Amino acid sequence: MKIFQLIQKPQLRGAEVFACQLSTHLNSLGHESIIVPVFGGNVTLPFDGTILPLNANPAKRFADTKGWKQLATLIRQHNPDVIQANAGDTLKYAACSKMLHGWKQPVVFRNASTISLYIKSAPAKLLNGFFLKKVDYVASVSNVSKDDFLTLYPAFKTRISKLPIGVNEVSLQPKKQSPNPILIHVGGFTYEKNHTGLISIFEKVLQRHKDAVLWLVGDGPLRSSVEELVKSKGLDGKVTFYGFRQDALQLQNQANVLLLPSIIEGLPGVILEAFYCKTAVVAYNVGGIKEVVTDATGALVPLHNEQEFADRVCAIVDDKRSVAAKVDNSYELVRNEYMNRVIAGRFADVYKSVAGK
């Protein structure tokens, strides 16, 4: 089968990285998965296959008739069996192109978050419902995301399933013994990731572990404001900004604890990566996180309870032996249920079903 994977733009965000990883495994299974970035970008995607830039105009994303036509042209030229829309504006472009230019390929929408936290008004619900009329199937990253989606759009009850993200099997560098507790956060600098809360939590950890350091991996629109916050609190020597990194997994492997105080999530791939690295995890109980972070695999904290979050981090740092069983359990969970080579086969089954093959 031939699949178009629409992504927002070349960037090392979770949605785009997973689309690339998924495509790599689909290609290894004998399919042809092609990445189609809607907008331009200067990041090199982690994908060796075909990339067809749409070069749409982000300033006209709500009325980009030229971009919608260009997508239809690419579809006619390459004749994919399925179009998958992966976050951002990809659903809008797929739906508008299909409505205006009449191509027949089925559309799979990848629901990677808790959409009710974004779609809060009746007009927004109607607009997204309008786009969803051109969607044949919804691949939801978690059961929580699936149930949340159905509260808004129950018509998809028989056309939705949980299809999680996963982890690529890689060779990890040996863990090094650092004299300082290394705490890490991996994610874009956006409102949902709650970097302001993260810095507050880190300050509380420093009250008990003055030698702790925090690594921030990622980039995004709020990075400069977080850098200013760190400077204003005198934490320059304690917090390192790594930016986007191709080796983020290796950095997680060297850390003691992954901190994820997000206020909105679907099922973050960084948690599964930490599990794969046998790095302890502390996270807020939002979205589908509770489906993987349990008492047996990590520490789940009520949303906005910064003191408990810091306490759980400190407990891990204080007694590494107590978390040994948890990191072993989390590693086994990933190996058994969340490897991308297996998940790619499940996506392929959905594509065959919607394409009638």
C-alpha positions in Angstrom: 0.0 0.0 0.0 1.0 3.6 -0.5 0.3 6.1 2.3 0.6 9.8 2.4 1.5 11.0 5.9 0.5 14.7 6.2 2.5 16.5 8.9 2.5 20.2 9.9 6.1 21.0 8.9 9.6 19.6 9.3 10.2 19.8 13.1 11.2 17.4 15.9 7.8 17.5 17.6 6.2 14.3 18.8 3.6 14.1 16.0 6.1 14.6 13.3 8.7 12.3 14.8 6.2 9.5 15.2 4.9 10.0 11.6 8.5 9.5 10.5 9.1 6.5 12.7 5.8 4.9 11.7 6.6 5.5 8.0 10.0 3.9 8.3 8.5 0.7 9.8 5.7 0.7 7.2 8.3 0.8 4.5 10.2 -2.0 6.1 6.9 -4.0 6.0 6.7 -3.6 2.2 4.5 -0.5 2.1 5.4 2.9 0.7 4.8 5.7 3.2 5.5 9.2 2.0 5.9 12.2 4.3 4.1 15.4 3.1 4.9 18.4 5.2 2.1 21.1 4.8 4.4 24.0 5.6 8.1 24.6 5.1 10.8 24.2 7.8 14.6 23.9 8.0 14.8 20.8 10.3 16.0 17.5 8.9 13.4 14.9 9.5 14.5 11.5 10.8 13.3 9.7 7.7 15.2 8.3 4.7 12.1 7.8 2.5 10.3 10.1 0.1 9.4 13.6 1.4 7.0 15.7 -0.8 6.8 19.3 0.6 3.5 20.9 0.0 4.9 24.4 0.6 1.6 25.8 1.7 1.2 29.3 2.9 0.8 29.5 6.7 -0.5 33.0 6.5 -3.5 31.8 4.5 -4.1 28.5 6.3 -7.8 29.1 6.6 -8.2 30.1 2.9 -5.2 28.5 1.2 -6.9 27.4 -2.1 -3.5 27.1 -3.7 -2.3 24.7 -1.0 -5.4 22.6 -1.2 -5.1 22.4 -4.9 -1.4 21.4 -4.7 -2.3 18.6 -2.3 -4.8 17.3 -4.8 -2.2 17.5 -7.5 0.3 15.4 -5.4 -2.5 12.9 -4.8 -3.3 12.6 -8.5 0.4 12.3 -9.3 1.3 9.6 -6.8 -2.1 7.9 -6.3 -1.8 6.9 -2.6 -4.2 4.4 -1.1 -4.7 6.3 2.1 -4.1 9.8 3.5 -3.3 10.2 7.2 -3.6 13.6 8.8 -1.2 14.0 11.8 -2.1 17.0 14.0 -1.8 20.7 13.4 -3.5 22.0 10.2 -3.2 18.6 8.4 -6.9 17.7 8.9 -8.0 21.1 7.5 -5.8 20.7 4.4 -6.9 17.2 3.8 -10.6 17.9 4.2 -10.7 21.1 2.2 -8.6 19.6 -0.6 -10.9 16.6 -0.8 -14.1 18.7 -0.7 -12.9 21.1 -3.4 -11.1 18.7 -5.7 -13.0 15.5 -5.3 -10.2 12.9 -4.8 -11.6 9.6 -3.4 -8.8 8.2 -1.1 -9.9 7.5 2.5 -8.6 9.8 5.2 -7.4 8.6 8.6 -7.1 11.2 11.3 -4.6 10.7 14.1 -6.1 11.9 17.3 -3.0 12.4 19.5 -4.4 14.6 22.3 -7.5 15.4 24.5 -9.3 17.5 21.9 -12.1 18.7 24.2 -9.5 20.9 25.9 -9.0 22.7 22.6 -12.5 22.6 21.2 -14.3 24.7 23.8 -16.9 26.6 21.8 -19.9 25.6 19.7 -18.5 27.2 16.6 -15.1 25.4 17.0 -17.0 22.1 17.4 -19.0 22.8 14.3 -15.9 23.7 12.3 -14.0 20.7 13.3 -17.1 18.5 12.7 -17.2 20.0 9.2 -13.7 18.9 8.5 -14.3 15.5 10.1 -17.0 14.8 7.6 -14.2 13.8 5.2 -12.6 11.5 7.7 -13.1 7.7 7.3 -11.3 6.6 10.5 -9.8 8.0 13.7 -6.6 6.5 15.2 -6.6 7.6 18.8 -3.4 7.6 20.8 -5.0 6.3 24.1 -8.3 5.1 25.4 -8.7 8.4 27.3 -8.2 10.3 24.0 -10.6 8.0 22.3 -13.4 8.4 24.9 -12.9 12.2 24.9 -13.2 12.3 21.1 -16.4 10.4 21.2 -18.0 12.8 23.7 -17.7 15.5 21.0 -18.2 13.3 17.9 -20.2 10.1 18.8 -20.8 9.4 15.1 -17.3 7.8 15.0 -18.2 5.1 17.5 -17.6 2.3 15.0 -14.8 4.1 13.2 -12.3 4.7 15.9 -9.8 2.7 17.8 -6.8 3.0 20.1 -3.6 3.0 18.1 -0.8 4.2 20.4 2.6 5.6 19.6 5.7 3.5 20.3 9.4 3.4 20.6 12.1 2.5 18.1 14.6 -0.1 19.1 18.0 1.5 19.3 21.3 0.8 20.9 21.7 2.8 24.0 25.0 4.1 25.4 26.0 2.8 28.8 24.5 4.8 31.7 27.0 7.0 33.4 27.1 7.6 37.1 26.7 11.3 37.6 27.6 12.9 40.9 24.6 15.2 40.5 20.9 14.1 40.2 20.0 14.7 36.5 16.4 15.6 35.9 15.2 15.9 32.3 12.2 17.2 30.4 11.7 16.5 26.7 9.1 18.5 24.8 8.3 21.6 22.9 8.1 25.0 24.7 4.4 25.4 24.5 1.6 26.2 26.9 0.6 22.5 27.3 4.0 21.4 28.5 3.9 23.8 31.5 7.5 24.8 31.7 6.6 27.5 34.2 5.3 24.8 36.6 8.3 22.7 35.8 10.7 25.4 37.0 8.7 25.8 40.1 8.8 22.1 40.8 12.6 22.1 40.2 13.0 24.9 42.8 11.3 22.8 45.3 13.5 19.8 44.5 16.6 22.1 45.0 15.5 22.8 48.5 16.4 19.2 49.3 18.9 18.4 46.6 21.0 21.5 46.0 23.2 19.5 43.5 20.4 18.6 41.2 20.4 19.8 37.6 17.7 20.1 35.0 18.1 19.4 31.3 15.5 20.9 29.0 15.4 19.3 25.5 13.2 20.9 22.8 12.4 24.2 21.3 9.3 26.3 20.6 7.6 29.6 20.9 7.9 29.9 24.7 11.5 29.1 25.0 12.8 32.7 25.3 10.3 33.4 28.1 11.4 30.3 30.0 15.0 31.3 29.6 14.2 34.7 31.1 12.4 33.0 33.9 15.4 30.8 34.7 17.7 33.8 34.7 15.4 35.8 36.9 15.5 33.0 39.5 19.3 32.7 39.3 19.1 29.1 38.0 21.4 29.6 35.0 24.0 27.2 36.3 21.4 24.6 37.1 19.3 24.5 34.0 20.6 23.5 30.5 18.7 24.3 27.4 19.6 21.7 24.7 17.2 22.7 22.0 16.0 20.2 19.5 18.2 17.1 19.6 18.4 14.0 17.3 19.9 12.2 20.3 17.2 13.0 22.8 16.8 9.4 23.7 20.5 9.1 24.7 20.1 12.2 26.9 17.1 10.5 28.6 19.2 7.4 29.1 21.7 9.4 31.1 19.1 11.1 33.3 17.8 9.9 36.7 14.2 11.1 36.4 12.0 12.3 33.5 9.7 15.1 34.7 6.5 15.6 32.8 4.2 18.2 34.4 2.1 18.7 31.3 -1.4 20.1 31.7 -2.7 18.6 28.4 -1.5 15.3 26.8 -2.6 12.4 24.8 0.0 9.7 25.4 3.5 11.3 25.4 6.1 9.3 23.5 8.8 10.7 25.9 7.4 8.6 28.7 7.7 5.4 26.7 11.2 6.4 25.7 12.1 6.9 29.4 10.6 3.5 30.1 12.8 2.0 27.4 15.8 3.7 28.9 14.9 2.5 32.4 14.7 6.1 33.5 12.3 6.8 36.3 9.2 8.9 35.5 7.1 11.4 37.4 4.1 12.9 35.6 0.8 14.7 36.2 -2.3 12.6 35.8 -3.6 14.0 32.5 -4.8 12.5 29.3 -3.8 8.9 28.7 -0.7 9.1 30.9 -2.4 6.9 33.5 -2.7 4.1 31.0 1.1 3.6 31.2 2.3 5.4 34.4 0.9 3.4 37.4 2.2 2.6 40.8 4.0 -0.3 39.2 5.8 1.7 36.6 6.3 5.3 37.9 4.8 8.1 39.9 1.5 9.7 38.9 0.7 13.1 40.6 -2.6 15.0 40.7 -2.6 17.9 38.3 -1.1 21.2 39.7 0.1 19.6 42.9 3.7 20.9 42.6 4.8 20.0 46.1 3.8 16.3 45.7 5.5 16.3 42.3 8.7 17.5 43.9 8.4 15.1 46.8 8.0 12.1 44.4 11.1 13.3 42.5 13.1 13.6 45.7 12.0 10.1 46.8 13.4 8.6 43.6 16.7 10.5 44.1 16.9 9.5 47.7 16.4 5.8 47.2 17.3 4.5 43.8 16.8 0.9 44.9 13.1 1.5 45.6 12.5 2.4 41.9 14.5 -0.5 40.5 11.4 -2.7 40.2 9.4 0.1 38.7 11.9 0.8 35.9 12.1 -2.9 35.2 8.3 -3.1 35.0 8.1 -0.1 32.7 10.8 -1.5 30.4 8.9 -4.8 30.1 5.7 -2.9 29.4 7.3 -1.0 26.5 9.0 -4.1 25.1 5.7 -6.1 25.1 3.2 -3.5 24.0 4.8 -0.3 22.7 7.4 -1.1 20.1 6.9 0.8 16.8 7.7 -2.3 14.6 4.6 -3.9 16.0 2.4 -0.8 16.1 3.2 -0.2 12.4 1.5 -3.5 11.6 -1.7 -2.4 13.4 -1.7 0.9 11.4 -1.3 -1.1 8.2 -4.3 -3.2 9.1 -6.4 -0.1 9.5 -5.2 1.3 6.2 -6.2 -2.0 4.5 -9.6 -1.9 6.1 -10.5 1.7 5.1 -9.1 1.2 1.6 -10.9 -2.1 1.1 -7.8 -4.1 0.5 
